[in-house]
């Protein structure tokens, strides 16, 4: 069994140490299909941190801070980097070609910082809402780490490439888009069903929020960039995950009032 694409995916999309991989063209092209598996690590750590806090560390703010940081620490911030670059480009109100140039600029703009700070504070507040939730609800949110990545890869398989070069192009240009789309659609539906099985109401809220955010993302990148890039895929992961987290927290608030 060829594990090189899996190693490349974890080496690219996480800070987890991996054995030496053969970075040939074929393995690199297959790696993106394994990106959702990185979400398994983040999801499990979130669930475990929640269990630890419920049993031994009854401080909601401390729980919320680390719960916000865990996905960032696992991914090395690669998806947040895409969020910041994409928000900078969107805020420029320039032509699609100019927006693509802005995304490649290594300098950090003011809108990138605003988007980063806003997202982190929002997630911090949402995690405080979820601090006292059940383990089943946290399992739902943990699975959301996988769903966000699978939907981002699904969009990359279905939408055109905005560039003729770059990491996303290298990973998908010679893949069978049909096979990638079918695989990610099947995985996304499976994870969605699992989230609902863990917690019906919160799971339905999370799945609705995540899929809706993915649809909005698809329309957004078509309009503003002409397709997807590596940066917009990172943006997708953060926006989809933030949306489903918001939906779960909203469902929890409503249920507590009943």
N, C-alpha and C positions, 0 to 999 in steps of 0.2 A: 504493500500500500504506500502510495506516494504522499508523505506528510509534509513535503516542502512548501506547498501553497499555504497550509495551515501555519507553519512556522513563520512564513513571510507575512501573513495577515497579522499574527500576534506581534511580530517585530515592528510592523508598520503602524498598527493602530493601538498599541499598548506599550507600556514600559516593562512588561513582564519579560524576564530573561528567557531566551529560547536557544536551543541547540543550533549550531551552524546549519544554515540552509543553502541549497543550491539555487542561486538567484538567476536562473536562466529565464528566457523569454516566456516559455510555456508555463512555468511555475508562477511567474509574476502575473500572467494573465488569469490564472485560476484563483489567485489569492483573495480577490474581492468577495468571492462567494462565501469565504470563511469569516468575513468581518463580523457578522452577527454573533459568532461564538464568543467574541470578546465581551459582549454584553452579559454572558453567563457569569463571568467572573465578577463584574460590577454588581449584578443583581444578587448573587450569593453573598457578597460582602455587605451589601445594604441590608439584606435580611438578617445576617448574622449580627451586625452592629445594632440593629433594632432589638433583637432578642437579648443581647447583652445589656442594653440600656433598660429594657423592661425589668430585668432581673436584678441588676446591680447598680445601675447609674441613672437614677431618676431625675435627670436634668434635661429638659426639653431643648434648651438652647444648645447645649453641648451636642446632643444627638443631631439636631438640625444642621449645625455647622459641619460636622464630619460627614453626615449623609449628603450634604451638598458637595463636599470635596471628594468623596470616594470615586465617583465616575471620572472626575477630572484627573485624579492621581493615577487611576488605572490606565486611562487613555493617553496620559502625558499631555493633555490639553490640545491634542490635534484637532478635535472637532470644534473646540472653542476658537481656535485659530481660524478655522473656516467660517465660523459665525461672524467673527470680527471683520475679516476681509470682505465678506459678502455684504454686511451692513454698511461698511464704508463705501462700497461700490453702489449700493442701492441709494444711499443718501446723496450721492454726487449728482443725481438727475442728469447724467450724461448719456451719450449714445451707448448701445450695447458694446461696441468695440472699445470705447473708452472705459466702460465699467470693467471689462475684462483686464484692461491694463492696470486699473486701480487695484484690482484684486492681487495682482502680481507684485505690487509695490510693497517692499519690506517695511516701510514706515507705518506706524500705527496712527490712524486718524482719530479725531475726537468722537466721531460716531461709533467707531469700533469700541472705544472705552465706555461710552454710554451704554451700548448694547450689552457689553460684558457685565458691567456693574448692575444694570437693571435685571438681567437674567439671574445673576447670583443672589441678589436681594430677594427677588421673587421666589426662587427655589428655597431660600432660607426660610422665608415665611411659610411656604407651603409645607415644608418638612416639620415645622413646629406644629402645624395643624395635625400632621400624621404621627406625631411622637407617641401618642397613646393609642394608636390604632392596633387592630389585631394582627397577628402574624400572617393571616390569610390575605389581608389587605396589602401588607408589605411584600408578600410573595407576588401579588398582582403587579405592584410597582416595579419589583425586581425584574419580572418578565418584560416590563416595559423597556428595559435597557436592550433586550434582544429585539423587541418589536421595532423600536426606533431605528436600529441599524438595518434590520431586514427591509423595512419600508424605504430607507434611503437607498439601499442597493437595488430594490425593485424599481424605484424611480430612475436610477442610473441605467437600468436595463431597458426601460420603456421610452425614455426621453432621448433626444439627439444630444450629441456631444457639442459643447459650445466652442471647443478648441480642437485643433488637429495635433496637439502635443500635450504634455503634462502627465501627471501620475494617473488621473482618471482615464485619460485616453489610452495610455499604455496598458492599463489593466482591463479595459473593455473593448478596445478597438477590434480585436480579432477573436473575441468570444462569440459564441452563439447567443445573440440577444434573446432569442426565443427560449432557449434552455435556461438562461439566467433568470428571465422573467418568470417562467413557470416555477423554478425552484424557490425563488424568493416569495412568490405569491403563495405557494403551498406552505412555506415556513411561516409567513406572516399570518395566514389563516389559522395555522396550528397553534401558534403562540397566542393569538387573539382568543381562541377557544379555551386555551389553558387559563388565561387571565380571568375569563368569565367563570370558569369552573372554580377557581380559587375563591372568588367573591363576586357574586352575580351583579349586584347593583354597581359597585365600584369598578368591577371589571368591564361592564358595559359602558360606563362613563369613560374609562381609560381608552378602550378600543375606539369608541366614537371620536374622542378627542385626537387620538393618534392618527387615525385614518383621514379625518377631516383636515388635519394639519398637513398631511402628505399631499392631499389633493390641492390644497391652496399653494403648497410649495411648488408643485408641478406647473401650475398656471403662472406663478411668479417668475420662475426661472425661464420659462418659454418667452414670456413677455420682455423681461429685462436683459437676458443674456443669450437667448436663442438656444438654450440647452443647459446641460449640467457640466460642472467641473468638480475637481476634488474639493475645492473650497465650498461650493454650494452643497455638496453632499455632507460636509461637516456641519454646515448651517442646518441642513435637514435633520440630522441626528439630534441636534440641540433643540430645535423648534418642536419636533415631534415629541421628544421626551418631555420637554417643558409643558406642552399642551396636555399630554395624558396625565402628568403629575397634577396640573391645575384641575383637570376634570375629576380626578380621584379625590383631591382635597375638597372640592366643591360638593361632591357627593357625600363625603363624610360630614361636612358641616350641616347639610340638609338633613341627613339621617339623625344627627344628634339633636335636632330641633323637634323631631317627630315624637 
